[in-house]
């Protein structure tokens, strides 16, 4: 008798789905908040909207303003091409990925003498990136920067976790992270890499360099920053934990670092 196949863990399923989405030409967003913000975003190219009558009533103003013609479906026949377990709340919107432009045009200091950017090194979990985008918007970061490969693409899960921030917070993709960091340095950014083994703290770096542009680099949970990324940073820093065994996941670490780096 053939062995019974094992069900894949949820995180593996999500990672595979994100990888497929990275190569997709369109993205399906779902959930009332994510769909509402995408409908209200003039930068979004919207292709198809599927809603139940209840969701349509909640989104009526945004639907009218966007000019898109909705497909109003019976809840029992609501079957957009998203995961069956997704909490869609009766709303799903097919869109083209956003184009925020290149690194220089998005992150150039311009009139702001103290811009902050977040740089992600191989952070592939869409929930983590969504949470980081939300924190970046709350604390006024100029952009979140990831790589074209080995970073979370736009997905419905990312958009839902970002709670609308995906539509407003630039999420810029670059081809090579080390090159991007050198470009930021040329624009005047001081680059700090988050590393739990560092001697200096985020507060130390902000005290010395916080009056100018600052880039905060975070790595994937577990492996952290790659060696080349560490070498390209100006300084490695850590969050000053209250105990020897304290640690945060990458999205929480980003929020703490962004709060600490707020211009004084």
KOLDO-326475 format. One line per field, with one value per residue: residue number from 1; residue in three letters; x, y, z of N, C-alpha, C in turn. Coordinates in steps of 0.2 Angstrom, whole numbers, plus 5000, padded with zeros to 4 digits. Example, Ala and Ser with C-alpha at 12.3 -4.5 7.8 and 13.67 -1.06 7.14 Angstrom:
BEGIN
k: c(1/2)
r: c(ALA/SER)
n.x: c(5066/5064)
n.y: c(4972/4989)
n.z: c(5039/5035)
ca.x: c(5062/5068)
ca.y: c(4978/4995)
ca.z: c(5039/5036)
c.x: c(5066/5064)
c.y: c(4984/5000)
c.z: c(5039/5039)
This chain:
BEGIN
k: c(1/2/3/4/5/6/7/8/9/10/11/12/13/14/15/16/17/18/19/20/21/22/23/24/25/26/27/28/29/30/31/32/33/34/35/36/37/38/39/40/41/42/43/44/45/46/47/48/49/50/51/52/53/54/55/56/57/58/59/60/61/62/63/64/65/66/67/68/69/70/71/72/73/74/75/76/77/78/79/80/81/82/83/84/85/86/87/88/89/90/91/92/93/94/95/96/97/98/99/100/101/102/103/104/105/106/107/108/109/110/111/112/113/114/115/116/117/118/119/120/121/122/123/124/125/126/127/128/129/130/131/132/133/134/135/136/137/138/139/140/141/142/143/144/145/146/147/148/149/150/151/152/153/154/155/156/157/158/159/160/161/162/163/164/165/166/167/168/169/170/171/172/173/174/175/176/177/178/179/180/181/182/183/184/185/186/187/188/189/190/191/192/193/194/195/196/197/198/199/200/201/202/203/204/205/206/207/208/209/210/211/212/213/214/215/216/217/218/219/220/221/222/223/224/225/226/227/228/229/230/231/232/233/234/235/236/237/238/239/240/241/242/243/244/245/246/247/248/249/250/251/252/253/254/255/256/257/258/259/260/261/262/263/264)
r: c(UNK/UNK/UNK/UNK/UNK/UNK/UNK/UNK/UNK/UNK/UNK/UNK/UNK/UNK/UNK/UNK/UNK/UNK/UNK/UNK/UNK/UNK/UNK/UNK/UNK/UNK/UNK/UNK/UNK/UNK/UNK/UNK/UNK/UNK/UNK/UNK/UNK/UNK/UNK/UNK/UNK/UNK/UNK/UNK/UNK/UNK/UNK/UNK/UNK/UNK/UNK/UNK/UNK/UNK/UNK/UNK/UNK/UNK/UNK/UNK/UNK/UNK/UNK/UNK/UNK/UNK/UNK/UNK/UNK/UNK/UNK/UNK/UNK/UNK/UNK/UNK/UNK/UNK/UNK/UNK/UNK/UNK/UNK/UNK/UNK/UNK/UNK/UNK/UNK/UNK/UNK/UNK/UNK/UNK/UNK/UNK/UNK/UNK/UNK/UNK/UNK/UNK/UNK/UNK/UNK/UNK/UNK/UNK/UNK/UNK/UNK/UNK/UNK/UNK/UNK/UNK/UNK/UNK/UNK/UNK/UNK/UNK/UNK/UNK/UNK/UNK/UNK/UNK/UNK/UNK/UNK/UNK/UNK/UNK/UNK/UNK/UNK/UNK/UNK/UNK/UNK/UNK/UNK/UNK/UNK/UNK/UNK/UNK/UNK/UNK/UNK/UNK/UNK/UNK/UNK/UNK/UNK/UNK/UNK/UNK/UNK/UNK/UNK/UNK/UNK/UNK/UNK/UNK/UNK/UNK/UNK/UNK/UNK/UNK/UNK/UNK/UNK/UNK/UNK/UNK/UNK/UNK/UNK/UNK/UNK/UNK/UNK/UNK/UNK/UNK/UNK/UNK/UNK/UNK/UNK/UNK/UNK/UNK/UNK/UNK/UNK/UNK/UNK/UNK/UNK/UNK/UNK/UNK/UNK/UNK/UNK/UNK/UNK/UNK/UNK/UNK/UNK/UNK/UNK/UNK/UNK/UNK/UNK/UNK/UNK/UNK/UNK/UNK/UNK/UNK/UNK/UNK/UNK/UNK/UNK/UNK/UNK/UNK/UNK/UNK/UNK/UNK/UNK/UNK/UNK/UNK/UNK/UNK/UNK/UNK/UNK/UNK/UNK/UNK/UNK/UNK/UNK/UNK/UNK/UNK/UNK/UNK/UNK/UNK)
n.x: c(5004/5003/5012/5003/5001/5008/5001/5006/5014/5007/5015/5024/5015/5010/5022/5026/5015/5017/5029/5024/5016/5025/5029/5018/5007/4996/4988/4978/4968/4961/4947/4939/4945/4958/4953/4945/4955/4963/4954/4953/4965/4973/4984/4983/4980/4966/4957/4947/4933/4925/4911/4901/4883/4882/4896/4897/4888/4895/4906/4902/4903/4917/4918/4910/4917/4929/4925/4925/4916/4907/4906/4893/4890/4881/4884/4886/4891/4902/4918/4932/4949/4957/4965/4955/4954/4956/4952/4940/4929/4919/4924/4934/4948/4955/4971/4984/5002/5009/5019/5032/5042/5060/5074/5082/5073/5063/5069/5077/5084/5079/5069/5067/5077/5080/5076/5069/5072/5068/5076/5076/5083/5081/5069/5055/5042/5026/5017/5025/5032/5020/5017/5028/5027/5016/5021/5031/5023/5016/5027/5032/5042/5052/5052/5050/5062/5065/5071/5071/5071/5069/5062/5047/5033/5020/5005/4988/4988/4999/4994/4983/4988/4995/4986/4980/4992/5000/4995/4999/5012/5028/5035/5048/5057/5073/5087/5099/5105/5117/5122/5111/5112/5124/5120/5111/5120/5127/5118/5118/5114/5116/5120/5113/5114/5104/5108/5109/5121/5129/5139/5135/5120/5104/5099/5111/5117/5107/5108/5121/5120/5107/5102/5103/5099/5094/5096/5088/5093/5086/5087/5082/5072/5081/5093/5097/5106/5115/5132/5138/5129/5131/5144/5143/5135/5136/5137/5134/5120/5111/5095/5092/5090/5080/5084/5095/5090/5081/5072/5065/5053/5055/5047/5042/5054/5058/5048/5051/5064/5061/5054/5063/5072/5065/5065/5072)
n.y: c(4994/5011/5024/5036/5052/5067/5082/5098/5110/5125/5137/5133/5131/5145/5151/5145/5149/5163/5164/5160/5170/5181/5180/5183/5192/5199/5203/5197/5205/5205/5206/5219/5231/5231/5230/5242/5252/5250/5253/5266/5271/5281/5277/5263/5251/5244/5229/5219/5217/5208/5205/5202/5206/5212/5216/5225/5235/5240/5245/5254/5268/5270/5261/5268/5279/5275/5270/5257/5242/5232/5214/5207/5195/5180/5175/5161/5157/5164/5164/5169/5168/5164/5158/5146/5147/5160/5176/5184/5192/5194/5202/5204/5209/5211/5217/5226/5225/5238/5252/5260/5267/5271/5268/5280/5291/5289/5289/5299/5313/5326/5339/5335/5334/5323/5309/5292/5275/5258/5243/5227/5212/5197/5195/5186/5182/5186/5191/5196/5207/5214/5219/5226/5236/5243/5248/5256/5266/5272/5277/5286/5283/5284/5274/5256/5244/5231/5216/5211/5197/5184/5191/5196/5196/5207/5201/5195/5192/5199/5212/5212/5211/5222/5232/5242/5250/5246/5252/5265/5266/5267/5253/5247/5238/5231/5226/5222/5221/5225/5235/5244/5248/5255/5265/5272/5277/5285/5295/5301/5294/5286/5270/5257/5241/5228/5218/5205/5202/5213/5227/5240/5250/5253/5266/5272/5274/5282/5293/5298/5299/5303/5315/5316/5308/5291/5274/5258/5242/5226/5208/5191/5181/5171/5167/5180/5195/5194/5191/5199/5210/5214/5219/5230/5239/5254/5252/5240/5237/5234/5230/5236/5224/5219/5208/5194/5184/5190/5193/5198/5196/5199/5209/5216/5220/5229/5239/5244/5249/5259/5267/5271/5278/5289/5306/5318)
n.z: c(5000/4996/5004/5015/5009/5016/5023/5018/5028/5033/5032/5022/5011/5010/5006/4994/4987/4987/4980/4967/4965/4964/4951/4944/4933/4937/4953/4966/4977/4993/5005/5015/5019/5012/4999/4998/5000/4989/4979/4981/4977/4966/4959/4956/4945/4941/4938/4939/4949/4961/4971/4985/4989/5001/5004/4993/4997/5007/5001/4992/4989/4986/4975/4966/4964/4959/4946/4942/4936/4945/4949/4956/4967/4972/4989/4990/4978/4977/4971/4969/4962/4974/4989/4997/5011/5014/5022/5015/5016/5007/4996/4982/4973/4957/4952/4944/4949/4959/4954/4960/4955/4953/4964/4967/4963/4972/4985/4987/4997/4995/5001/5013/5027/5035/5031/5032/5028/5026/5023/5017/5018/5011/5016/5016/5020/5018/5027/5037/5029/5026/5039/5041/5032/5036/5049/5044/5037/5048/5056/5047/5037/5022/5012/5009/5005/4995/4987/4970/4968/4980/4990/4998/4986/4980/4987/4991/5004/5010/5007/5015/5028/5029/5030/5022/5020/5009/4998/5000/5005/4999/4991/4986/4973/4971/4960/4965/4981/4988/4979/4979/4993/4992/4983/4991/5001/4993/4992/5004/5015/5031/5035/5044/5050/5057/5069/5081/5087/5088/5095/5097/5099/5092/5097/5100/5087/5081/5090/5086/5072/5068/5063/5050/5034/5036/5034/5038/5040/5038/5041/5036/5047/5058/5048/5047/5042/5027/5023/5014/5014/5028/5027/5019/5026/5036/5049/5062/5072/5087/5095/5111/5122/5137/5143/5143/5134/5126/5111/5095/5082/5064/5060/5071/5076/5066/5068/5081/5079/5069/5077/5087/5078/5074/5069/5079)
ca.x: c(5000/5007/5011/4999/5004/5008/4999/5011/5013/5004/5020/5026/5010/5010/5029/5025/5010/5020/5034/5020/5013/5030/5030/5012/5006/4991/4987/4971/4968/4954/4946/4936/4950/4963/4950/4943/4961/4965/4949/4954/4972/4973/4990/4981/4977/4961/4955/4941/4930/4920/4909/4894/4879/4884/4902/4896/4885/4900/4911/4898/4906/4923/4916/4907/4922/4934/4923/4925/4910/4908/4902/4889/4888/4878/4889/4887/4894/4908/4924/4938/4955/4961/4965/4948/4954/4957/4946/4939/4924/4915/4927/4941/4949/4961/4975/4991/5006/5011/5026/5034/5048/5067/5077/5084/5068/5059/5072/5082/5082/5075/5068/5067/5084/5080/5072/5071/5070/5069/5079/5075/5087/5078/5063/5050/5036/5021/5014/5030/5032/5014/5017/5033/5024/5011/5025/5034/5019/5015/5032/5034/5047/5051/5051/5053/5066/5067/5075/5066/5071/5070/5058/5039/5030/5013/5000/4983/4990/5003/4990/4978/4992/4997/4980/4980/4998/5003/4993/5002/5019/5032/5038/5053/5061/5079/5090/5105/5104/5123/5122/5106/5114/5129/5117/5108/5125/5129/5113/5119/5111/5120/5116/5114/5111/5101/5112/5109/5128/5132/5140/5132/5113/5100/5099/5118/5117/5102/5111/5126/5119/5100/5101/5103/5096/5095/5093/5088/5093/5084/5087/5077/5073/5085/5099/5099/5109/5120/5139/5140/5125/5134/5150/5141/5132/5141/5137/5129/5118/5106/5090/5094/5085/5080/5086/5100/5087/5076/5072/5059/5053/5058/5042/5042/5061/5057/5044/5055/5070/5058/5052/5069/5075/5061/5069/5070)
ca.y: c(5000/5017/5028/5042/5059/5072/5088/5103/5115/5131/5141/5131/5133/5152/5153/5143/5154/5170/5163/5160/5177/5185/5180/5184/5199/5203/5201/5197/5208/5203/5209/5225/5236/5231/5232/5249/5256/5249/5256/5273/5273/5283/5273/5256/5249/5239/5225/5215/5217/5203/5207/5200/5212/5215/5220/5230/5241/5244/5249/5258/5275/5269/5258/5273/5284/5271/5269/5250/5239/5226/5208/5206/5188/5177/5172/5154/5157/5169/5160/5172/5164/5165/5153/5145/5149/5168/5179/5189/5197/5195/5207/5202/5214/5209/5223/5226/5227/5245/5254/5266/5271/5268/5270/5287/5295/5288/5289/5305/5316/5332/5345/5332/5332/5317/5304/5285/5270/5252/5239/5220/5207/5191/5194/5183/5181/5192/5194/5201/5212/5218/5222/5231/5242/5247/5252/5261/5271/5275/5281/5291/5281/5286/5268/5250/5242/5224/5214/5208/5190/5183/5195/5195/5200/5209/5196/5197/5191/5205/5218/5212/5212/5229/5236/5248/5253/5244/5257/5272/5266/5264/5246/5247/5232/5233/5220/5220/5225/5229/5241/5249/5252/5260/5271/5276/5280/5291/5300/5304/5290/5282/5263/5253/5234/5226/5212/5204/5201/5220/5230/5247/5249/5258/5272/5275/5276/5288/5299/5301/5300/5303/5321/5315/5302/5285/5267/5253/5236/5220/5202/5186/5178/5165/5168/5187/5198/5191/5193/5205/5215/5217/5222/5236/5243/5258/5250/5235/5239/5229/5233/5235/5220/5220/5202/5191/5180/5193/5193/5200/5194/5205/5215/5219/5224/5235/5244/5247/5253/5265/5272/5274/5282/5295/5312/5322)
ca.z: c(5000/4995/5010/5014/5008/5022/5021/5018/5033/5031/5030/5015/5006/5009/5003/4987/4984/4986/4974/4961/4964/4962/4943/4941/4930/4941/4960/4969/4984/4996/5012/5014/5020/5007/4993/4999/4999/4982/4974/4982/4975/4959/4956/4955/4939/4943/4932/4940/4956/4963/4978/4987/4990/5008/5003/4988/5000/5012/4997/4987/4987/4983/4969/4961/4963/4955/4940/4940/4936/4950/4948/4962/4967/4978/4993/4989/4972/4977/4970/4966/4962/4980/4994/5000/5018/5015/5025/5010/5018/5001/4992/4979/4967/4953/4951/4942/4954/4959/4951/4964/4952/4955/4971/4967/4963/4978/4992/4987/5003/4993/5006/5020/5029/5039/5029/5035/5024/5028/5018/5019/5015/5010/5020/5011/5023/5016/5033/5040/5025/5027/5045/5041/5028/5041/5053/5040/5036/5054/5058/5042/5032/5015/5008/5011/4999/4995/4981/4965/4970/4987/4994/4997/4981/4982/4987/4995/5011/5011/5007/5021/5034/5028/5032/5017/5019/5003/4993/5002/5007/4993/4992/4980/4972/4967/4958/4969/4988/4990/4975/4982/4999/4990/4980/4997/5004/4989/4993/5010/5020/5035/5034/5050/5049/5063/5071/5088/5091/5088/5101/5097/5099/5088/5100/5099/5080/5080/5093/5082/5065/5067/5061/5043/5031/5039/5032/5043/5036/5042/5038/5037/5054/5058/5046/5048/5036/5023/5025/5010/5017/5034/5025/5015/5030/5039/5056/5064/5079/5090/5100/5118/5126/5144/5146/5139/5129/5122/5104/5092/5075/5060/5059/5077/5076/5062/5072/5087/5076/5066/5083/5089/5073/5073/5069/5086)
c.x: c(5004/5006/5007/5003/5003/5006/5005/5009/5011/5009/5023/5021/5010/5017/5028/5020/5013/5025/5030/5018/5018/5031/5023/5011/5001/4991/4980/4971/4961/4954/4943/4941/4955/4959/4948/4949/4963/4961/4950/4961/4972/4979/4988/4978/4972/4958/4948/4939/4925/4918/4902/4890/4881/4891/4901/4893/4890/4905/4908/4901/4913/4922/4914/4913/4928/4932/4923/4918/4910/4904/4899/4887/4885/4884/4891/4891/4900/4915/4929/4944/4960/4961/4958/4948/4955/4951/4945/4934/4919/4917/4934/4942/4956/4965/4981/4996/5008/5018/5027/5040/5055/5069/5078/5078/5063/5062/5077/5079/5077/5075/5068/5075/5085/5076/5074/5068/5072/5071/5079/5079/5084/5073/5057/5043/5031/5018/5019/5031/5026/5015/5022/5031/5020/5015/5028/5030/5017/5021/5036/5040/5046/5049/5053/5056/5067/5070/5069/5066/5072/5068/5051/5036/5023/5008/4994/4984/4994/4999/4985/4982/4994/4992/4979/4987/5002/5001/4996/5009/5023/5035/5042/5057/5067/5082/5095/5105/5111/5123/5117/5108/5120/5126/5114/5114/5127/5124/5113/5116/5116/5116/5118/5110/5110/5105/5112/5116/5132/5134/5136/5124/5110/5100/5106/5119/5113/5105/5116/5125/5111/5098/5101/5099/5098/5092/5094/5088/5091/5085/5082/5078/5077/5092/5102/5102/5114/5127/5140/5136/5128/5140/5148/5138/5138/5142/5132/5127/5112/5101/5092/5089/5086/5083/5091/5096/5082/5077/5065/5059/5054/5053/5042/5049/5061/5053/5048/5061/5067/5056/5058/5073/5071/5065/5067/5069)
c.y: c(5006/5021/5034/5048/5063/5078/5093/5108/5121/5136/5140/5133/5140/5154/5151/5148/5161/5169/5163/5167/5182/5185/5181/5191/5203/5200/5202/5199/5206/5206/5216/5231/5236/5233/5239/5253/5256/5253/5264/5276/5275/5279/5266/5256/5243/5235/5222/5215/5212/5204/5203/5207/5215/5219/5226/5236/5244/5247/5253/5264/5274/5266/5263/5277/5281/5270/5261/5247/5233/5220/5206/5199/5185/5174/5165/5153/5161/5164/5163/5167/5165/5159/5152/5147/5156/5171/5185/5194/5198/5200/5204/5207/5212/5216/5221/5228/5235/5246/5260/5270/5268/5271/5277/5292/5295/5290/5296/5310/5323/5337/5342/5330/5326/5311/5297/5281/5263/5247/5232/5216/5200/5190/5192/5182/5187/5195/5198/5207/5217/5222/5228/5237/5246/5251/5257/5267/5275/5279/5285/5289/5283/5280/5262/5247/5234/5222/5211/5200/5189/5188/5194/5199/5203/5203/5199/5197/5197/5211/5218/5214/5219/5234/5242/5252/5252/5249/5264/5272/5263/5258/5245/5241/5234/5226/5218/5224/5228/5235/5246/5252/5257/5266/5275/5280/5286/5297/5303/5300/5286/5275/5259/5246/5231/5219/5211/5203/5208/5223/5237/5245/5254/5265/5276/5278/5282/5294/5302/5303/5302/5310/5321/5309/5295/5279/5262/5246/5230/5214/5197/5183/5172/5167/5175/5190/5194/5194/5200/5211/5218/5221/5229/5241/5248/5255/5245/5237/5233/5233/5231/5231/5221/5213/5198/5186/5183/5193/5195/5197/5200/5211/5219/5223/5230/5241/5248/5251/5259/5270/5275/5279/5288/5302/5316/5329)
c.z: c(5000/5002/5009/5014/5014/5019/5022/5024/5030/5028/5023/5010/5004/5005/4996/4983/4982/4980/4967/4960/4962/4954/4940/4938/4934/4948/4962/4976/4987/5003/5011/5014/5014/5000/4993/4997/4992/4977/4975/4979/4968/4955/4954/4948/4940/4937/4933/4947/4957/4970/4979/4988/4996/5007/4998/4992/5005/5007/4991/4984/4984/4976/4964/4959/4958/4947/4937/4940/4940/4947/4955/4962/4973/4982/4992/4983/4971/4977/4967/4966/4968/4984/4997/5008/5019/5018/5020/5011/5012/4996/4989/4973/4964/4951/4947/4948/4954/4957/4955/4961/4955/4962/4972/4968/4970/4985/4992/4993/5001/4999/5013/5022/5033/5037/5032/5029/5027/5022/5021/5015/5016/5015/5016/5013/5021/5022/5037/5036/5026/5033/5045/5037/5032/5046/5050/5039/5042/5056/5053/5038/5025/5010/5011/5005/5000/4988/4976/4966/4977/4992/4993/4991/4984/4982/4991/5002/5014/5012/5013/5027/5034/5030/5028/5016/5012/4998/4994/5003/5002/4995/4985/4979/4968/4965/4962/4975/4989/4986/4977/4988/4997/4987/4986/5000/5000/4990/5000/5016/5024/5036/5040/5049/5056/5064/5078/5091/5091/5095/5102/5097/5094/5091/5100/5092/5079/5084/5089/5075/5063/5064/5053/5040/5034/5036/5037/5039/5040/5038/5040/5044/5053/5055/5046/5041/5033/5024/5021/5012/5023/5032/5022/5020/5033/5046/5057/5071/5081/5094/5107/5122/5134/5147/5141/5133/5126/5115/5101/5085/5071/5060/5065/5078/5072/5065/5077/5084/5073/5072/5086/5085/5071/5074/5076/5085)
